[in-house]
Amino acid sequence: MPYYVILSTLTDEGRETLKEKPERILEVNKEIEKMGVKIIQQYAVLGPYDFVNIVEAPDNITVMKMSVQLGSRGTVQLMTMPAIEVEELIKNLKQ
């Protein structure tokens, strides 16, 4: 299955939710899994983004639906990028 890197930034409302209920992160992760997107790794980071997620999903449409559903809540903004494993890139470049 394809991999994706998701960079997310919390809105003011999202930061307030995180402050009041930090475990909300895990609840959202469960919701994401129900949408057909498997979280491989998740990191809280400093800088222009608040979280970096590596996920696996069957296709772009599944990831797009997840992104729209989460983004429509007004608590987070997402940037999603398809990712290719380096070994896969090398293999394809040799063909």
ZIDALIN-V331776 format. One record per residue. N is the residue number from 0. RES is the residue in three letters. SS is DSSP state (helix for helix, strand for strand, loop for the rest). PSI is psi in radians with two decimals (none if undefined). Layout:
n res ss psi
N RES SS PSI
N RES SS PSI
//
This chain:
n res ss psi
0 MET loop 2.59
1 PRO strand 2.63
2 TYR strand 2.69
3 TYR strand 2.55
4 VAL strand 2.21
5 ILE strand 2.08
6 LEU strand 2.23
7 SER strand 2.55
8 THR strand 2.22
9 LEU strand 2.52
10 THR loop 3.07
11 ASP helix -0.74
12 GLU helix -0.70
13 GLY helix -0.69
14 ARG helix -0.68
15 GLU helix -0.75
16 THR helix -0.78
17 LEU helix -0.72
18 LYS helix -0.78
19 GLU helix -0.52
20 LYS loop 1.33
21 PRO loop -0.53
22 GLU loop -0.12
23 ARG helix -0.52
24 ILE helix -0.83
25 LEU helix -0.60
26 GLU helix -0.76
27 VAL helix -0.68
28 ASN helix -0.72
29 LYS helix -0.70
30 GLU helix -0.72
31 ILE helix -0.76
32 GLU helix -0.68
33 LYS helix -0.39
34 MET loop -0.01
35 GLY loop 0.24
36 VAL strand 2.12
37 LYS strand 2.21
38 ILE strand 2.09
39 ILE strand -0.83
40 GLN strand 2.64
41 GLN strand 2.29
42 TYR strand 2.44
43 ALA strand 2.34
44 VAL loop 2.83
45 LEU loop 2.68
46 GLY loop -2.68
47 PRO loop -0.27
48 TYR loop 2.70
49 ASP loop -0.53
50 PHE strand 2.58
51 VAL strand 2.20
52 ASN strand 2.40
53 ILE strand 2.11
54 VAL strand 2.87
55 GLU strand 2.36
56 ALA strand 2.74
57 PRO loop -0.55
58 ASP loop 3.01
59 ASN helix -0.65
60 ILE helix -0.74
61 THR helix -0.77
62 VAL helix -0.67
63 MET helix -0.76
64 LYS helix -0.77
65 MET helix -0.78
66 SER helix -0.76
67 VAL helix -0.77
68 GLN helix -0.78
69 LEU helix -0.77
70 GLY helix -0.55
71 SER loop -0.21
72 ARG loop -0.35
73 GLY loop 0.18
74 THR loop -0.18
75 VAL strand 2.60
76 GLN strand 2.37
77 LEU strand 2.52
78 MET strand 2.11
79 THR strand 2.33
80 MET strand 2.29
81 PRO strand 2.55
82 ALA strand 2.51
83 ILE loop 2.28
84 GLU loop 2.51
85 VAL helix -0.70
86 GLU helix -0.69
87 GLU helix -0.70
88 LEU helix -0.84
89 ILE helix -0.79
90 LYS helix -0.79
91 ASN helix -0.56
92 LEU helix -0.47
93 LYS helix -0.24
94 GLN loop none
//
